[in-house]
Amino acid sequence: MKRVWVYGLAWGAATLLALILAVVTPNETNVMGRLPSLVANRLGHKQEPVSLPEGLPAGRTLALVAFRHNQNAELESWINGLQLRKDSSIAWVRMPVINDTGDPAHRSAVETRLLSRYPSESERASLLPVFTDRDAFVRATGVTGTDQAVVLVLDRNGEVLARAQGKFDPDKAQALLETLRSSAP
């Protein structure tokens, strides 16, 4: 006959294992990623600092993220495909992610190049460059790499609610728009 304490020990071990799995199992936020807390400079006419993610323009915002200059064509394909310049119902930002060297002169030079690349006030209004550790940004947001531009649906808590990579795709766009327009749970 087995001793009662063996059953108690087995039950306790099973309970402990269940608790450990409940804690270490990824939740949706961990799986999708999160925008790190940052301060960025909006490059509109005021050039005001914006605390991210709280300073995003809406409860759900479409962030068009580029890691390299040559990814601007991919972002433009999303801007044109979603008709973002014509549809004011979609809150969006163009978010170039630039490796921060810690040098204010470098940051100023990059901002000057961006201002010359986007001369109109309407283009600058949506421009929100982020100076940070690019690799840390990629890890935090759950992006697979920096080889392609990324489109993220973000909430003001910084949670990544949906993502797509590369050039505009109507099916991916539809999924992003559904997430963007759905109400928070």
C-alpha positions in Angstrom: 0.0 0.0 0.0 1.4 3.4 -1.0 1.8 5.9 1.7 -0.6 8.9 1.7 2.3 11.3 1.7 3.3 10.1 -1.9 -0.1 11.2 -3.2 0.2 14.5 -1.4 3.7 15.0 -2.8 2.5 14.2 -6.4 -0.4 16.6 -6.0 1.9 19.3 -4.7 4.3 18.8 -7.6 1.6 19.0 -10.1 0.2 22.1 -8.6 3.7 23.7 -8.5 4.2 22.8 -12.2 0.9 24.3 -13.2 1.7 27.6 -11.4 5.2 27.7 -13.0 3.7 27.2 -16.4 1.1 29.9 -15.8 3.8 32.4 -15.0 6.3 31.6 -17.8 3.8 30.9 -20.6 3.8 33.9 -23.0 0.8 36.1 -23.1 -0.5 37.9 -26.2 1.5 41.1 -25.3 4.8 39.1 -25.0 4.1 37.3 -28.2 3.2 40.4 -30.3 5.7 42.8 -28.6 5.7 46.2 -27.1 6.9 49.6 -28.2 9.6 50.6 -25.7 9.2 53.9 -23.7 11.0 56.6 -25.6 11.0 60.3 -26.2 11.0 61.3 -29.9 11.0 64.7 -31.5 8.0 65.4 -33.9 9.5 67.2 -36.8 6.5 69.4 -37.6 6.8 73.2 -37.4 7.0 73.1 -33.5 9.5 70.2 -33.3 8.0 69.2 -30.0 9.2 66.2 -27.9 6.7 63.3 -27.7 6.7 60.6 -25.0 6.1 57.2 -26.5 3.9 55.3 -26.4 1.6 57.7 -24.4 2.0 60.4 -27.0 0.8 58.4 -30.0 -1.9 60.4 -31.8 -4.8 58.0 -31.1 -5.8 55.0 -28.9 -4.8 52.9 -31.9 -2.2 54.2 -34.2 -0.7 52.8 -37.4 3.1 53.2 -37.2 5.1 52.9 -40.5 8.6 51.9 -39.3 11.7 52.1 -41.5 15.1 51.0 -40.3 17.0 52.1 -43.4 16.6 54.9 -46.0 16.1 52.5 -48.8 12.9 51.2 -47.1 11.0 54.5 -47.8 9.6 53.0 -51.0 8.0 50.2 -48.9 6.5 52.8 -46.6 5.2 54.8 -49.5 3.5 51.7 -50.9 1.5 51.5 -47.6 0.8 55.2 -47.5 -0.6 55.1 -51.1 -2.2 51.6 -50.7 -4.1 52.7 -47.6 -4.6 56.2 -48.9 -3.4 57.6 -45.7 -2.9 61.1 -47.0 -6.6 61.2 -48.0 -8.2 59.3 -45.1 -8.1 61.4 -41.9 -9.9 58.7 -40.0 -6.6 56.7 -39.7 -4.1 58.0 -37.1 -0.6 57.2 -38.4 3.0 58.1 -38.0 6.1 57.6 -40.1 8.7 56.3 -37.7 12.3 56.0 -38.9 14.3 54.1 -36.2 17.8 55.4 -36.1 20.7 54.0 -34.1 21.4 56.5 -31.3 25.1 57.2 -31.1 24.6 59.5 -28.1 26.1 62.4 -30.2 23.8 65.4 -30.4 25.5 66.6 -33.5 24.7 63.3 -35.2 21.1 63.5 -34.1 20.9 67.1 -35.4 22.4 66.1 -38.8 19.9 63.3 -39.2 17.0 65.5 -38.3 18.2 68.1 -40.8 18.4 65.5 -43.6 14.9 64.3 -42.7 13.6 67.9 -42.8 15.1 68.4 -46.2 13.7 65.0 -47.4 10.2 66.0 -46.2 9.8 69.7 -47.0 6.0 70.0 -46.7 4.4 70.6 -43.3 1.8 67.9 -44.0 4.6 65.3 -44.4 6.5 66.5 -41.4 3.3 66.4 -39.2 3.4 62.6 -39.4 7.2 62.2 -39.1 8.3 60.9 -35.7 12.0 59.8 -35.9 13.1 57.5 -33.0 16.7 57.6 -31.9 17.4 54.4 -29.9 19.2 51.1 -29.9 17.8 49.6 -33.1 18.4 46.0 -32.1 16.6 46.6 -28.7 13.7 48.2 -30.6 13.4 45.2 -32.9 13.5 42.7 -29.9 10.9 44.7 -27.9 8.4 45.1 -30.7 8.7 41.5 -31.8 9.8 42.4 -35.3 11.8 39.6 -37.1 14.5 41.9 -38.4 15.5 45.2 -40.1 15.6 43.9 -43.7 12.1 45.2 -44.5 9.9 48.1 -43.4 7.3 47.2 -40.8 3.8 48.4 -40.2 2.5 48.2 -36.6 -0.8 48.8 -35.0 0.1 50.2 -31.6 -2.1 51.2 -28.6 -1.2 53.9 -26.1 0.2 51.3 -23.7 2.7 50.5 -26.4 1.3 47.0 -27.1 1.8 45.8 -30.7 -1.7 44.7 -31.7 -0.9 43.7 -35.3 2.1 43.9 -37.7 3.0 43.4 -41.4 6.4 43.6 -43.1 7.5 44.6 -46.6 5.6 46.2 -49.3 1.8 46.9 -49.3 -0.3 43.8 -49.5 -4.1 44.2 -49.7 -4.8 41.1 -47.5 -2.3 42.3 -44.8 -3.8 45.8 -45.1 -7.3 44.5 -44.4 -6.1 42.6 -41.3 -4.3 45.7 -40.0 -7.3 47.9 -40.7 -9.6 45.5 -38.8 -7.3 45.6 -35.8 -6.9 49.4 -36.1 -10.7 50.0 -36.2 -11.8 47.3 -33.6 -12.5 48.6 -30.2 -10.3 47.7 -27.3 -11.3 44.5 -25.4 
